[in-house]
Amino acid sequence: MAAQTIEQRDIWLTEEQQGSWRHYLEGTARFVEALGAVHDRTLDLSLGEYSLLVQLSEAPERTMRMSALADGLVLSRSRLTHTVARMESRGLVERRAAEGDRRGVNCTMTDAGHAALETAAPGHVAAVRRILVDALEPEEFAMLGRIMAKVAESSKASGGTEEGLTALCD
């Protein structure tokens, strides 16, 4: 019985940890909301579309498998498919069967997509700088990058599966 009490007590966050956790949740939600609002009001690409084009711009031949793109954007394949379909109808990307793989599908940025990314980039970067970078001291921003890399790695280790989450949480 005593062991259960200790284990139960150990799972709860301290008051300081709870405060940090809540600040993290509010900060990330408000940052994404503010950045998305900038995109919606002033740019021709939504934040999601912009992020997708950035991923493609950094890939060889501006092409990625849909599955890799979904993973890189942390989107479900269904949500990515809908986003790509909207962007495809605007001529920003194209889907093509992957060579040598009947089941694979690639997404390729078109020249129009590249032009749209280049047009949106200055506004996006200015907003990121104003909302996030300038709010922190340079060493805080560098620390934030290191911290979030660790959070991303820990989260990926869980695999988003029940087995992964059980292994991570037990």
C-alpha positions in Angstrom: 0.0 0.0 0.0 2.8 2.4 0.9 4.5 1.8 -2.5 1.3 2.7 -4.3 1.0 6.0 -2.3 4.6 6.9 -3.2 4.1 6.1 -6.9 0.8 8.0 -7.0 2.4 11.0 -5.3 5.4 10.9 -7.7 3.3 11.2 -10.9 1.9 14.6 -10.0 3.8 17.7 -11.0 5.1 20.1 -8.4 3.5 23.5 -8.2 6.5 25.0 -10.1 6.3 22.3 -12.8 2.5 22.8 -13.1 3.1 26.5 -13.6 5.8 25.9 -16.3 3.6 23.4 -18.0 0.7 25.8 -18.2 2.9 28.6 -19.4 4.2 26.2 -22.1 0.7 25.3 -23.2 -0.5 28.9 -23.3 2.6 30.2 -24.9 2.7 27.7 -27.7 -1.1 28.1 -28.4 -0.9 31.9 -28.4 2.2 31.9 -30.6 0.7 29.5 -33.2 -2.6 31.5 -33.1 -0.8 34.9 -33.6 1.4 33.6 -36.4 -1.6 31.9 -38.1 -3.5 35.2 -37.8 -0.6 37.1 -39.5 -0.7 34.5 -42.3 -4.5 34.7 -42.7 -4.6 38.5 -42.7 -1.5 39.5 -44.6 -0.1 36.5 -46.6 -1.5 34.4 -49.5 -0.5 31.2 -47.7 -1.9 29.8 -44.5 0.6 28.8 -41.9 0.1 25.2 -42.7 0.6 25.8 -46.4 3.7 27.8 -45.8 5.2 25.1 -43.6 4.4 22.5 -46.2 6.2 24.6 -48.9 9.2 25.1 -46.7 9.5 21.4 -46.2 9.4 20.8 -50.0 11.8 23.7 -50.7 14.4 22.0 -48.6 14.0 18.6 -50.2 15.9 17.4 -53.2 14.1 18.4 -56.4 11.5 20.1 -54.1 9.9 16.6 -53.8 8.9 14.5 -50.9 6.9 11.3 -50.3 3.5 12.2 -48.9 4.2 9.9 -45.8 7.5 11.7 -45.1 5.9 15.1 -45.6 3.1 14.2 -43.1 5.7 13.0 -40.6 7.8 16.2 -41.0 4.7 18.4 -40.6 3.3 16.3 -37.8 0.0 15.9 -39.7 -2.2 12.9 -40.2 -2.1 11.6 -43.7 -5.7 12.5 -44.2 -5.2 16.1 -43.2 -2.1 16.3 -45.4 -4.1 14.9 -48.3 -6.8 17.6 -47.9 -4.2 20.4 -47.6 -2.3 19.1 -50.7 -5.5 18.8 -52.7 -6.3 22.5 -51.9 -2.8 23.6 -52.8 -2.8 21.4 -56.0 -6.0 23.1 -57.2 -4.1 26.5 -56.8 -1.1 25.2 -58.8 1.3 25.3 -55.8 2.1 21.6 -55.7 1.6 18.4 -57.8 1.2 14.8 -56.7 2.8 12.1 -58.7 3.3 8.4 -58.3 6.6 7.5 -56.8 9.0 5.9 -59.3 9.4 2.2 -58.6 6.8 2.1 -55.9 3.2 1.6 -57.1 1.8 2.6 -53.7 4.0 5.6 -53.0 2.9 9.2 -53.9 5.3 12.1 -54.1 4.4 15.8 -53.6 6.4 18.3 -55.7 6.5 22.1 -55.3 5.7 23.8 -58.6 7.4 27.0 -59.8 4.2 28.8 -58.7 4.5 27.3 -55.2 8.1 28.4 -55.0 7.2 31.9 -56.0 4.4 32.0 -53.4 6.8 30.8 -50.8 9.4 33.5 -51.7 6.6 36.2 -51.6 5.4 35.0 -48.2 8.7 34.4 -46.5 9.6 38.0 -45.5 6.2 38.5 -43.8 6.4 35.1 -42.1 10.0 35.7 -40.8 9.1 39.3 -39.7 6.2 37.9 -37.7 8.3 35.1 -36.1 10.9 37.7 -35.2 8.4 40.1 -33.7 6.3 37.5 -31.8 9.0 35.1 -30.6 12.7 35.9 -31.3 12.5 39.6 -30.1 10.6 38.5 -26.9 13.6 36.5 -25.7 17.2 37.2 -25.0 19.5 35.5 -27.5 20.7 32.9 -25.0 17.0 32.2 -24.1 16.1 31.7 -27.8 19.1 29.3 -28.2 18.0 27.4 -25.1 14.5 27.2 -26.4 15.8 25.6 -29.6 17.7 23.0 -27.6 14.8 22.3 -25.3 12.2 21.9 -28.0 14.6 19.6 -29.9 14.6 17.3 -26.8 10.8 17.5 -26.5 10.5 16.6 -30.2 12.8 13.7 -29.8 11.1 12.4 -26.7 7.7 12.7 -28.4 8.9 10.9 -31.5 10.3 8.1 -29.3 6.7 7.5 -28.1 5.8 6.9 -31.8 2.3 8.2 -31.1 1.3 4.6 -30.5 -0.3 3.0 -27.4 2.8 0.8 -27.1 5.1 3.7 -27.4 3.2 5.8 -25.0 3.0 3.0 -22.5 6.8 2.4 -22.7 7.4 6.2 -22.4 5.0 6.7 -19.4 5.8 3.5 -17.4 
